[in-house]
């Protein structure tokens, strides 16, 4: 009888020990799981903060991206329009330069904007759309003069925009503005030279010493 009691007590003690060990293991695993989840959460938070810091732009930088995108889009569309409408070889050559340079700059700006999580405008603001619609209605000499005046005026504004962008804290935008500025300055000089040639044509009573008039070039054919 005593042997049976001793055996029963031993089994009870063994069972209790196993239960305690099982509980201890479970608590340990839960602690490890909790620690792992906490660590993963911390890493995700640090990653998000770093990402936000890398892509966050100031209001001035965001405004620059939007204005530069609209301006670049307008330069390309106006150049395409000029290539369709003008008979003037100087303006045609200038328009081809605008098309090539601004298409390249637009692609670079789009790449930077994508990295920053910014969506570029897909259409023109009201004023710019009205301007482009007006240009589509112009013909021959009227179009040529309007286009060149537009190029001079727009590049004055664009140069000011990009010179300010050279001072930005964002390294990608600063580098883009610094790299693009010499090209824009070259555009302005070329557009201003053509514009001055048009002015001289007016003051010379139709004489065309600079070969700017499309009529003169047509007469040579």
C-alpha positions in Angstrom: 0.0 0.0 0.0 2.8 2.4 0.9 4.5 1.5 -2.4 1.4 2.5 -4.3 1.3 5.9 -2.4 4.9 6.6 -3.1 4.5 5.8 -6.7 1.5 8.1 -7.0 3.3 10.9 -5.2 6.3 10.6 -7.6 4.0 10.7 -10.6 2.3 13.9 -9.3 5.7 15.5 -8.6 7.0 14.7 -12.1 3.8 16.0 -13.7 4.1 19.2 -11.8 7.7 19.7 -12.8 6.9 19.1 -16.5 4.0 21.6 -16.3 6.2 24.3 -14.7 9.0 23.7 -17.3 6.4 24.0 -20.1 5.1 27.2 -18.7 8.6 28.6 -18.4 9.4 27.7 -22.0 6.2 29.3 -23.2 6.9 32.5 -21.4 10.5 32.5 -22.8 9.2 32.0 -26.4 6.6 34.7 -25.9 9.3 37.1 -24.6 11.5 36.4 -27.6 8.6 36.9 -30.0 7.7 40.2 -28.3 11.3 41.3 -28.5 11.6 40.4 -32.2 8.4 42.2 -33.1 9.5 45.3 -31.1 12.9 45.3 -32.9 11.3 44.9 -36.3 8.9 47.8 -35.5 11.7 50.0 -34.4 13.7 49.3 -37.6 10.6 50.0 -39.7 10.1 53.3 -37.9 13.7 54.3 -38.4 13.5 53.4 -42.1 10.3 55.5 -42.5 11.9 58.5 -40.8 15.0 58.3 -43.0 12.9 58.0 -46.1 10.7 61.0 -45.1 13.8 63.0 -44.4 15.3 62.1 -47.8 12.2 63.0 -49.8 10.7 65.9 -47.9 11.1 69.2 -49.7 10.5 72.7 -48.6 7.5 74.6 -50.0 9.9 76.7 -52.1 11.5 73.5 -53.5 8.2 71.9 -54.3 7.0 75.2 -56.0 10.2 75.2 -58.1 9.5 71.6 -59.3 6.0 72.5 -60.3 6.9 75.7 -62.1 9.9 74.2 -63.8 7.7 71.3 -65.0 5.1 73.6 -66.5 7.7 75.8 -68.1 9.5 72.9 -69.6 6.4 71.4 -71.0 5.5 74.7 -72.5 8.9 75.1 -74.1 8.6 71.7 -75.8 5.1 72.3 -77.0 5.9 75.8 -78.3 9.0 74.4 -80.1 6.9 71.7 -81.8 4.4 74.4 -82.8 7.2 76.6 -84.2 8.6 73.7 -86.3 5.1 73.3 -87.8 4.4 76.9 -88.5 7.6 78.9 -89.2 9.3 79.3 -92.6 12.2 81.1 -91.0 15.3 79.0 -90.9 16.8 80.8 -87.9 13.6 80.3 -85.8 13.4 76.7 -87.0 17.0 76.0 -85.9 16.2 77.7 -82.5 13.0 75.7 -82.1 14.9 72.4 -82.7 17.4 73.4 -80.0 14.6 74.1 -77.6 13.0 70.8 -78.3 16.1 68.8 -77.7 17.4 70.6 -74.6 14.1 71.0 -72.8 13.0 67.4 -73.5 16.2 66.3 -71.9 15.8 68.7 -68.9 12.1 67.6 -68.5 13.2 64.0 -68.3 15.8 64.7 -65.7 13.3 66.8 -63.6 10.7 64.0 -63.8 13.2 61.5 -62.6 14.0 63.7 -59.6 10.4 64.3 -58.9 9.6 60.6 -58.9 12.4 60.0 -56.4 10.8 62.7 -54.2 7.4 61.3 -54.5 6.1 64.3 -56.4 3.6 64.1 -59.3 4.3 66.6 -62.1 1.4 68.5 -63.7 -0.2 66.6 -66.6 -1.9 69.7 -68.1 -1.4 73.4 -68.2 -2.8 75.9 -65.7 -5.5 78.2 -67.2 -3.2 81.1 -68.2 -0.6 78.9 -69.9 -3.3 77.0 -71.8 -4.9 80.2 -73.0 -1.4 81.3 -74.2 -0.8 78.1 -76.1 -4.2 78.3 -77.7 -3.5 81.9 -78.8 -0.2 80.8 -80.4 -2.0 78.1 -82.4 -4.1 80.7 -84.1 -1.1 82.8 -85.2 0.4 82.5 -88.7 3.6 83.3 -90.5 5.4 86.5 -89.4 2.9 87.1 -86.6 3.7 83.7 -85.1 7.5 84.1 -85.5 7.5 87.4 -83.7 5.3 86.2 -80.9 7.3 83.0 -80.4 10.6 84.8 -80.2 9.2 87.4 -77.8 7.8 84.6 -75.7 11.2 82.9 -75.6 12.9 86.0 -74.4 10.4 86.8 -71.8 10.0 83.3 -70.5 13.8 82.7 -70.3 14.2 85.9 -68.2 11.7 84.4 -65.7 13.2 80.9 -65.9 16.7 82.1 -65.3 15.5 83.8 -62.1 13.7 80.7 -61.0 16.8 78.4 -61.6 19.3 80.9 -60.0 17.2 80.8 -56.8 17.1 77.0 -57.0 20.9 76.9 -56.9 20.6 77.9 -53.2 18.3 75.0 -52.3 19.2 72.6 -49.5 18.0 69.6 -51.5 21.1 68.3 -53.2 19.4 66.8 -56.3 17.4 69.9 -57.1 20.4 72.1 -56.4 22.6 70.0 -58.8 19.8 70.0 -61.5 19.5 73.8 -61.3 23.2 74.3 -61.4 23.7 72.0 -64.4 20.8 73.4 -66.4 21.5 77.1 -65.9 24.2 77.5 -68.6 21.9 75.9 -71.2 19.1 78.3 -70.3 21.5 81.2 -70.5 22.5 80.1 -74.0 18.8 79.9 -75.0 18.2 83.4 -73.8 21.2 84.8 -75.7 20.1 83.1 -78.9 16.4 84.2 -78.5 17.4 87.8 -77.7 19.7 88.0 -80.8 16.8 86.9 -83.1 14.5 89.3 -81.3 16.9 92.2 -81.9 17.2 91.2 -85.5 13.5 91.5 -85.9 13.6 95.0 -84.3 16.3 96.1 -86.8 14.1 94.8 -89.6 11.3 97.1 -88.4 13.6 100.1 -88.1 15.2 99.5 -91.6 11.8 99.9 -93.4 11.7 96.3 -94.4 15.4 95.9 -95.3 16.8 92.6 -94.0 20.5 92.9 -93.4 20.5 90.0 -90.9 18.5 87.6 -93.1 15.8 87.2 -90.5 12.8 87.7 -92.7 11.1 84.5 -93.9 10.0 86.4 -97.0 13.5 87.1 -98.0 14.4 83.4 -97.8 11.4 82.4 -99.8 12.4 84.9 -102.6 15.7 83.2 -102.9 14.1 79.9 -103.9 
